[in-house]
Amino acid sequence: MKTYYALGLALLMAAAATVPSHADEPQLKLTPTGRILMDGALYASPEKEMFKDGVAIPDVRMGVKASYGSWNAKIDISYANQKVGIKDLFIQYNYNKEVFFRFGNFIHQYGLQSATSSSMKPSFEEPLSNSVFNAARQIGIMAVYNGPKFLTTFSVHAEPSSINNSPNALNHQGYGLITRLVARPVVTDDGTVVQVGISGAFTTPQTEGEDMPHQGFSMAGNFPSRVDKVVAASVDLTHAMNMWKFTPELLLAKGPVALEAQYFFNRVNMRHNLHNFTGQGGYVTLRGLLKGDHYTYSPVDGGLATPRPKSLEFVALYNYTSLSDPKAEYIADDGTVLTGIYGGRVNTLSATLNYYINKYILMRVNYAYTYRWNSSDLPRVNLNVFQIRLQVLF
């Protein structure tokens, strides 16, 4: 299968070279893309069987971007854990300089972290709250208004498993709505940014096994390391009716210093008069350029742009995530109603040093301390991890 993908990309690039040139027509432009992540990690934890020191290549991707007049397209193929999968696969129509529409499979904007690639998170790994409460790539349509003072998005999407399963295999497809509203009254060329925003979403249940078609939700996230992939918090909810969620965000920057913060609230309403489930969390990130001029702003992402080559950046992160709700109710196997759903609470403190070697290569060095407790199925864990990453991105 990898050979077929490589051959397809080669044919696309060859086709671009054969497109005739006409001064009065837009030109088809194809650009290859790719990334390689190489990680090493040392773990210190009383749970010695859960974490083993080692190295890994957690992600390899190849793809291509295309542009033709007002149209753009992207395909991104990933190879990880002995599996080939589709990541981004979309077509975009640029109505004008401020409005565009995107169709396909991609991450829809929901908060500060949603418009940044997973490999470009400045805290080495994305905050656990974002991986738990934000959604993965989903097939859908997103409309974006990118004005000078406001960024607004609105999405309609199918459930994430639709990329791998047909509607009849799912019985029927779950769906959802997402919107993000950002106000940025101050954005200057010298790196001063004041931005506040809020995102909201509504989602219907998704398929959770043959016995509970479209009556469940699953939320989970791993400890902040990809050498050993270990679940930090997890909850599976059945007899669910729908989910409502929102996340306010804050971004402040002044020259070489920036503050990012976000709070997540997820409410799952249950059937059969069961008490609903609430999950919540948040993070605060303090960023500083030890070497480099100042931060720059990416308007279409509603966040800071990647620092310039040769920059040296220090990032401190605190994250709290809770998938435990003592008031939530569920139905046990014997039919009785029980109170208290405990998927775990997690605290994380981390410090990361990012060196942007050049336009295509960067190195990250990270220390993270994570404490997990209050889980009915998983033990308490104290974890210290030291890790390093060499990353190639083009």
Disulfide bonds with the S-S distance in Angstrom:
none
